[in-house]
Amino acid sequence: MPTTIVNIPVIVSGFTFLAILCLWWGVSLYLRQQSKSRAFKEKVHWGSGGAGGVVAGGPASLTNKDAAAQPILGYISRLGKLVASEQSTDYSRMKINFLRAGFHQLNAVFIFWGIKCLLAISLAAGFILFRVTVFNIFDPTMSMALCLLSAMVGFYLPDLILNIRIARRKDRISKGLPDALDLLVVCVESGMGLDAAINRVSEELRLSNRDFSDELKLYNLELRAGKSRQAALKNLTLRTDVEDLNSLA
């Protein structure tokens, strides 16, 4: 019993360290993917804005920095394809969730499932490693239960992070909607057309509300690609999932 009391804090500390390490790794991969997406949108914006094309050293330099992560992301994506299928209902649901979280990469769902599997395997393997090499205080039944618990924590932790990110992004877009409407009214009253006014609002919101600005830019890009205003507005509300914006559209 004394040995158990002494070693339990060490076990908790070890699992906490592993969880934080895996979490940091997964978040860093997501942030790199997001920076690539934003760099691509900036490239499209500057390339189509009549300002002389892409600025040297801008998006291209970001792409070069992320080149080292491509093999890792490719491996994680292949791992995710083993457990997720594009024909499944979960794939469609997760794709919409990633759009609402601000991730527009084609393989984001597979990377997400790959990270879920890696976290589950890593935490379970980490517990087994500590159980075999360092600690010997749990009976086999308790060890198996804790191993399964560790795998479940690693598997569902990315879902929790994704839901938190979606909720925070929706809140930021909702808070930026009144300012966007005020700017839109001013632009329309000054003689601008609706599409031109929305494009101007997206530029004005670039610093104060980047999430809403990105969504409005995507709306304008869809219009330039030939989609109808109705379809572009429907996609905008689907990506944001903000009730006030849905009513406005």
N, C-alpha and C positions, 0 to 999 in steps of 0.2 A: 504493500500500500504506500509507504513513503516514497518508493521509487516512482510509482505512478503519479503522485502529486508533484514530484520534482520535474518529471519529464513532459507532462502535458503542456505547460507553457512553451517549451522548446518546440514541440510538435506544431502547436498553433502558430508560432512564429515562422516556422519553416514553410507551412502551407500558405501563410499570408504572403511571404516573400515570393513564392512560386506564382501565386495568383496575380500579384502586382506585376511581376515580370512578364507573364503571358499577356496580361491586359495591356501593358505598355507596348508590347510588340504588336498586338493586333490593332491598337489605336493608331500607332505610327504607320502601319500599312494603309489603313483607311485614309489618314491624312495625306499620305503621298498620292493616293489615287485621286483624292479630291483636288489637290494642287494641280495634277495633270489635267483634270476636267476643266478647272478654271482657266488654266493656261490655254487650252484649246478654244474655249469660248472667247477669251481675249483675242486670240489669233483670228477667229472668224470675225469678231467685231472690227478690229483694225483693218483686216483685209477687205472688208466690204464697206467700210465707212468713207472711202475716197480720200484717205489721209496718206496715201503713198505706200500702202501695203503694210506688212508686218514690221514692227520696229526691231531693229537688230539688238540681240542680247536680251530680248524679253522672253516670250514663251519658249523660244528655242533653247535658251539656256536652262530653263526649268526642266525641259524634257531631257536634256543631257544629264542633269543631276539625278534624275529618277531612273536612268538607264540601268544602274547597278541593281535596282530592285526588281527588274523584269524577270530574271530567272526564278527568284523566290516567289513572286506573284504567280508566275506560270505554273510552278509546282503546286502551290496552294489551290489554284484554279482547277488543275487536273484532279487533285484530290477531291474537291467539291463536286466535280462532275460524276464521281463515282457514287455519290449518295443523293444527288439531286438531278432531276430531269426537267427539260424545258417543257415537256408535255404535262407535267403534274400541276395540280391546282396550287400547291405551295409555291411553285416557281412564279406564277403570275401574281400571287399575293405578295411575295417577297419583293418582286420587281417594283410593284407600286410603292411598297414601304421604303425602298431605297430611293425612289424618286422623291418621296416626301421628306426623306432625310437629307436630300441634296446630292446624292450620288447618282451619276448618269452613265457610268461605265457599263458596257455591254456584259462584262463578265463579273460584275459586282456580286451577283447572287452566288456564283460558284466560289468566289474568293471568301465570301461570308461563310458558306457551308464548310469550306476547307479549314477556316480558322476555328469554327465550332468543333470540328473533328480533332484538330491539333490540340486545342485546349483540353478537350475531354481526355485524350490519350496522354497528354503531358501531365495533367494533374493526377490521373490514376497511376501512371508510371512513377511519378515523383513520390506518391505515398508508398507504393510498393518498395521503391528504392530505400526510403527512410525506414520502412518496416523491416526490411531484410538486413540492411547494413548497420543501422544505428540502434534502432529501438526494437525491443522484443517484449512489449508489455501487453499487447492485445492478443486474445485468442483468435484462431482462424476465422470463426464466424464474425466477430467484431471487425477484423481486418477486411474481410470481404465486403461487409456493409459500408465501412468507411471508404473503401476503394470505389465502390459504386457511387457513393455520395459525392466523392471528388470528381468522378467523371460527369455526373449530372450537373454539378456546379460549373465545370468547364464548358459543358455543352450549351447550357442556357444563359450563361453570363453574356455572350454577345447579343442575344435577343434583348436582354435588359438594357444594355448600352444603346442599342439601336432605337428602342422605344423612347428612351430618355432624350436622345438626339432629335427624334421626330417631334416630340412634345415641345422641346425648347425652340426648334425651328418654326413650328406653327405659331408659337407664342410671339416670336419676333416678327413674323409676317403679319400677324393680327395687329400688333402694336403699330406697325408701319403703315397700315391701311389708311387711317385718317389723314396722315401727311400726304400720302400718295393721291388721295382723292382731292385734297386741296390744291395740290400742284396740277392735277389733271384738269380741274375746273379753270384754273388760271390760264393754262395753255390753250384750252378750247375757246375760252372767251377772247384770247388774243388773236384768234383766227386760224389756229392749227387744226388739221384734220385729226380724227380720233387716233389713228395708228401713229401718226407723227407725234401726237401729244403723249401717247403711252411710251414711245421710244425716248422722248425727252425726259419723262418722269423717271424712267429706268436709269438714265444717266445722272439725274439729280440725286437719286437715292443711293448711288454707288458707295458713298462714304458712310451714310447714316444707317442704311439697312441693306446690306449686301445680299442677303438671301432673297428679299423681295425684288431687288434690282436684277438678280440673275434670272428669276422666273419671268420677269417682264421681257428681258432680253430674249429668252427662249421663245416667248410668245411672238415677238417680232421676227425671229428667225424662221419660225414655222409659217408665218404669213409670207415671208420672202420666198420660202420654198414652194409656195403654191397652195397651202391649205386655206380653207375658208375661215372667216373670223369666228364662226360658230364652233368649228372643230378646234381651233386654237384656244378659244376660251374654255371649252370643255376640258382640254388637256391641262390648261392652267389650273383649273379648279381641282382636277384629279391629282396633280402634283402637289398642290399646297394643302388641300383638305381643310381649308378655313371656311367656316360656315358663312361669315359675312361676305367674303369674297365670292363664294358660290352664289349667294343671293344677288350680289351686284352683277355678276356675269349673266 
